[in-house]
Amino acid sequence: MRQQQRLNAILDALGAEGHLSIDAIVRRFAVSAATARRDLDVLARQRLVTRTHGGAVAAGSAYELPLQYKIARHARAKVAIAERAAQLVAPGEVVGLTGGTTTTQVARALGAAPRMSADRGHGVTVVTNALNIAYELAIRPHVKLVVTGGVARPQTFELVGPMAGATMAGLALDWAVIGVDGLDARYGATTPDEGEAAVNRDLVTTARRVVVVADGSKLGRSTFARICSLEEISTVVTDAEPEADLADALAAAEVEVIVARPARPDGRPSSPGG
């Protein structure tokens, strides 16, 4: 296991258990005590954990991990979801993208799609409040890029606040592609931060169609701030079939569910069973 993957797994364990000892890391990840200490020191310098004698406890920020620590999670699934979501967009359309790891992959898929080539007189317009997405798409000649105003959140590189909403007010979007931290039957689409939720809601209300991109770990759970109800969502693109209660709620809300199967490590498509 690479260090970045191990750091993510340590943070997951700390989020679930609250405390992790050096001995537990050694046993769980088959590493030396010295390696376990170095890993905790790296996380402590990032203020993601608080070091204790013989281990670490979860810091408050560990419950909402910075974007760079989320990138390796469910990576193949996110690529498959993003590529399928990008296929929904036709040349010449306007797409709103929120921040997040899966929406970043959607931006990459749109940026690399030959069918969007400006040589054909089409291209695509992308509106985003995510600085990392803007950075990647700024060099794409076939992408007309619109970046909202706002105050940057370092955890997710997203611009939030009234200036972001003011940008949305003057636009019309064909699609809003929303990354979420939770999607469940009662609360709909949710995210941990109320500022991000407000900007996401602005995208939702501005767009003709709303696509939620979410890997299977986000289904059936909710986080602090609501983005929108299931009834406001047009399509969910995921990598796993929703559990029965969520599936029933999505069907009742007339939400299309697309299951994108990630490729296996050898490059072959995964079967429905795995």
C-alpha positions as CSV (number, residue, x, y, z in Angstrom):
1,M,0.0,0.0,0.0
2,R,1.3,3.4,-1.0
3,Q,1.8,6.0,1.7
4,Q,-1.0,8.2,0.4
5,Q,-3.5,5.3,0.4
6,R,-2.3,4.4,3.9
7,L,-2.8,8.0,5.1
8,N,-6.3,8.0,3.8
9,A,-7.1,4.7,5.5
10,I,-5.7,6.0,8.8
11,L,-7.9,9.0,8.6
12,D,-10.9,6.8,7.8
13,A,-10.2,4.7,10.9
14,L,-9.7,7.8,13.1
15,G,-13.0,9.3,11.8
16,A,-14.8,6.0,12.8
17,E,-13.0,5.2,16.1
18,G,-11.7,8.6,17.3
19,H,-8.3,7.2,18.4
20,L,-5.7,5.0,16.8
21,S,-2.5,3.7,18.5
22,I,0.8,3.1,16.9
23,D,0.4,-0.6,17.6
24,A,-3.0,-0.7,15.9
25,I,-1.5,0.9,12.8
26,V,1.4,-1.6,12.8
27,R,-1.1,-4.5,13.0
28,R,-3.6,-3.1,10.5
29,F,-1.2,-2.0,7.8
30,A,1.7,-4.4,8.3
31,V,4.2,-1.5,8.7
32,S,6.9,-0.8,11.2
33,A,6.4,1.3,14.3
34,A,8.7,3.9,12.8
35,T,6.6,4.1,9.6
36,A,3.4,4.4,11.7
37,R,4.9,7.3,13.6
38,R,6.1,9.1,10.4
39,D,2.6,8.7,9.0
40,L,1.0,10.3,12.0
41,D,3.6,13.0,12.0
42,V,2.7,13.8,8.4
43,L,-1.0,14.0,9.3
44,A,-0.3,16.1,12.4
45,R,1.6,18.7,10.3
46,Q,-1.4,19.0,8.1
47,R,-3.5,19.5,11.2
48,L,-5.6,16.5,10.3
49,V,-4.9,14.6,13.6
50,T,-3.7,15.4,17.1
51,R,-0.7,13.4,18.2
52,T,-1.0,11.6,21.6
53,H,1.4,9.4,23.6
54,G,1.5,6.2,21.6
55,G,-0.9,7.3,18.8
56,A,-3.3,10.0,17.6
57,V,-6.8,11.3,18.0
58,A,-9.0,12.7,15.2
59,A,-8.8,16.5,14.8
60,G,-12.0,18.3,14.1
61,S,-11.0,18.8,10.4
62,A,-10.6,15.1,10.0
63,Y,-14.3,14.8,9.4
64,E,-14.1,16.9,6.3
65,L,-10.9,16.0,4.6
66,P,-9.0,18.4,2.3
67,L,-9.5,17.6,-1.4
68,Q,-6.0,16.2,-1.9
69,Y,-6.7,13.5,0.7
70,K,-9.9,12.4,-1.1
71,I,-8.4,12.0,-4.5
72,A,-7.2,8.4,-4.1
73,R,-10.5,7.2,-2.7
74,H,-12.7,5.1,-5.1
75,A,-10.5,6.5,-7.9
76,R,-11.6,4.0,-10.6
77,A,-15.2,4.4,-9.7
78,K,-15.0,8.2,-9.9
79,V,-13.4,8.1,-13.4
80,A,-16.2,5.8,-14.6
81,I,-18.9,7.9,-13.1
82,A,-17.4,11.1,-14.6
83,E,-17.0,9.7,-18.1
84,R,-20.6,8.6,-18.1
85,A,-21.8,11.9,-16.8
86,A,-19.8,13.8,-19.4
87,Q,-21.5,11.8,-22.1
88,L,-24.8,13.4,-21.2
89,V,-23.6,16.8,-22.3
90,A,-24.0,17.8,-25.9
91,P,-21.6,20.1,-27.8
92,G,-22.6,23.7,-27.4
93,E,-24.3,23.3,-24.0
94,V,-23.6,25.1,-20.8
95,V,-22.5,23.0,-17.7
96,G,-22.2,24.1,-14.1
97,L,-19.7,22.2,-12.1
98,T,-19.3,22.3,-8.3
99,G,-16.0,21.4,-6.6
100,G,-15.0,17.9,-5.6
101,T,-13.0,14.9,-6.8
102,T,-15.7,13.4,-9.0
103,T,-16.7,16.7,-10.6
104,T,-13.0,17.3,-11.2
105,Q,-13.0,14.1,-13.2
106,V,-16.1,15.3,-15.1
107,A,-14.2,18.5,-16.0
108,R,-11.3,16.4,-17.3
109,A,-13.6,14.2,-19.3
110,L,-15.2,17.3,-20.9
111,G,-11.8,18.8,-21.5
112,A,-10.5,15.8,-23.3
113,A,-13.6,14.9,-25.3
114,P,-12.9,15.1,-29.1
115,R,-16.6,15.6,-29.8
116,M,-16.4,18.9,-28.0
117,S,-13.6,20.2,-30.3
118,A,-13.9,23.9,-31.1
119,D,-12.8,23.1,-34.7
120,R,-16.3,21.8,-35.3
121,G,-17.8,25.1,-34.1
122,H,-19.3,23.6,-30.9
123,G,-17.2,23.5,-27.8
124,V,-18.7,23.6,-24.3
125,T,-19.2,26.4,-21.7
126,V,-18.3,25.5,-18.1
127,V,-19.3,27.5,-15.1
128,T,-17.6,26.6,-11.9
129,N,-16.8,27.9,-8.4
130,A,-13.9,25.4,-8.1
131,L,-10.4,26.9,-8.5
132,N,-8.8,23.6,-9.3
133,I,-11.3,22.9,-12.1
134,A,-10.8,26.4,-13.5
135,Y,-7.1,25.9,-13.5
136,E,-7.3,22.7,-15.5
137,L,-9.8,23.9,-18.0
138,A,-8.3,27.3,-18.7
139,I,-5.9,25.9,-21.2
140,R,-8.6,24.0,-23.2
141,P,-9.3,26.0,-26.4
142,H,-12.7,24.4,-26.9
143,V,-13.9,25.3,-23.3
144,K,-15.5,28.7,-22.6
145,L,-14.7,29.1,-18.9
146,V,-16.7,31.1,-16.4
147,V,-15.5,31.3,-12.8
148,T,-17.7,32.7,-10.1
149,G,-16.6,35.2,-7.5
150,G,-16.4,34.3,-3.8
151,V,-14.2,33.4,-0.9
152,A,-12.0,30.3,-1.3
153,R,-12.3,27.4,1.0
154,P,-8.9,25.7,1.3
155,Q,-10.4,22.3,2.0
156,T,-12.1,22.0,-1.4
157,F,-10.7,24.9,-3.5
158,E,-14.3,26.2,-3.9
159,L,-15.4,29.8,-3.9
160,V,-18.4,30.5,-1.6
161,G,-20.4,33.4,-0.4
162,P,-22.7,36.0,-1.9
163,M,-20.4,36.9,-4.8
164,A,-20.7,33.3,-6.1
165,G,-24.5,33.4,-6.0
166,A,-24.5,36.8,-7.7
167,T,-22.6,35.3,-10.7
168,M,-25.2,32.5,-11.0
169,A,-28.1,34.9,-11.0
170,G,-27.3,36.2,-14.5
171,L,-26.7,32.8,-16.1
172,A,-28.8,30.0,-17.7
173,L,-27.4,26.5,-17.5
174,D,-28.3,23.4,-19.4
175,W,-26.7,21.1,-16.8
176,A,-25.6,21.4,-13.2
177,V,-23.3,18.6,-12.2
178,I,-23.2,18.3,-8.4
179,G,-20.7,16.5,-6.3
180,V,-22.2,15.4,-2.9
181,D,-21.1,13.9,0.3
182,G,-24.4,12.2,1.0
183,L,-27.6,11.2,-0.9
184,D,-30.5,9.7,1.0
185,A,-34.2,9.3,0.8
186,R,-35.1,11.9,3.5
187,Y,-32.7,14.7,3.0
188,G,-31.7,14.4,-0.7
189,A,-28.3,15.7,-1.6
190,T,-26.1,17.0,1.2
191,T,-22.6,18.3,1.9
192,P,-20.7,19.1,5.2
193,D,-20.4,22.9,4.6
194,E,-23.4,25.3,4.5
195,G,-21.5,27.8,2.3
196,E,-20.8,25.2,-0.4
197,A,-24.4,24.0,-0.1
198,A,-25.7,27.5,-0.8
199,V,-23.6,27.8,-4.0
200,N,-24.6,24.3,-5.1
201,R,-28.3,25.3,-4.6
202,D,-27.8,28.3,-6.8
203,L,-26.5,26.0,-9.5
204,V,-29.4,23.7,-9.1
205,T,-32.0,26.5,-9.4
206,T,-30.3,27.9,-12.4
207,A,-30.0,24.7,-14.4
208,R,-32.6,23.0,-16.6
209,R,-31.3,19.5,-15.6
210,V,-29.4,18.5,-12.4
211,V,-27.0,15.5,-12.3
212,V,-25.6,14.2,-9.1
213,V,-22.4,12.3,-9.4
214,A,-21.7,10.1,-6.3
215,D,-19.8,6.9,-5.7
216,G,-21.5,4.1,-3.8
217,S,-20.0,5.3,-0.4
218,K,-22.2,8.4,-0.6
219,L,-25.5,6.6,-1.1
220,G,-27.8,6.2,1.8
221,R,-26.1,8.7,4.0
222,S,-26.5,12.4,4.9
223,T,-24.2,15.2,6.0
224,F,-24.9,18.6,7.7
225,A,-26.1,20.9,4.9
226,R,-28.8,20.2,2.4
227,I,-28.3,21.1,-1.3
228,C,-31.6,20.0,-2.8
229,S,-34.4,17.4,-2.6
230,L,-34.5,14.3,-4.7
231,E,-37.4,15.9,-6.7
232,E,-35.0,18.6,-8.0
233,I,-32.5,16.0,-9.4
234,S,-32.8,14.8,-13.0
235,T,-30.2,12.0,-12.9
236,V,-27.9,10.2,-10.5
237,V,-24.7,8.7,-11.9
238,T,-23.1,6.3,-9.5
239,D,-21.1,3.0,-9.5
240,A,-23.4,1.0,-7.3
241,E,-27.1,0.1,-7.2
242,P,-28.8,2.1,-4.4
243,E,-30.3,0.2,-1.4
244,A,-34.0,-0.4,-1.6
245,D,-35.2,2.6,0.4
246,L,-33.2,5.1,-1.6
247,A,-34.0,3.3,-4.9
248,D,-37.7,3.5,-4.1
249,A,-37.4,7.2,-3.2
250,L,-35.5,8.0,-6.4
251,A,-38.1,6.1,-8.5
252,A,-40.9,8.0,-6.8
253,A,-39.1,11.3,-7.6
254,E,-38.7,10.2,-11.2
255,V,-34.9,10.4,-11.0
256,E,-33.0,8.5,-13.6
257,V,-30.2,6.3,-12.1
258,I,-27.2,5.4,-14.2
259,V,-24.8,2.8,-12.9
260,A,-21.3,3.2,-14.4
261,R,-19.2,0.2,-13.9
262,P,-15.5,1.0,-13.3
263,A,-12.9,-0.7,-15.3
264,R,-10.9,-3.4,-13.6
265,P,-7.1,-2.9,-13.0
266,D,-6.4,-4.8,-16.2
267,G,-8.5,-2.3,-18.1
268,R,-11.5,-4.6,-18.7
269,P,-15.0,-3.5,-17.7
270,S,-16.2,-4.8,-14.3
271,S,-19.1,-7.2,-14.4
272,P,-22.4,-6.2,-12.6
273,G,-21.4,-8.6,-9.8
274,G,-18.1,-6.8,-9.2
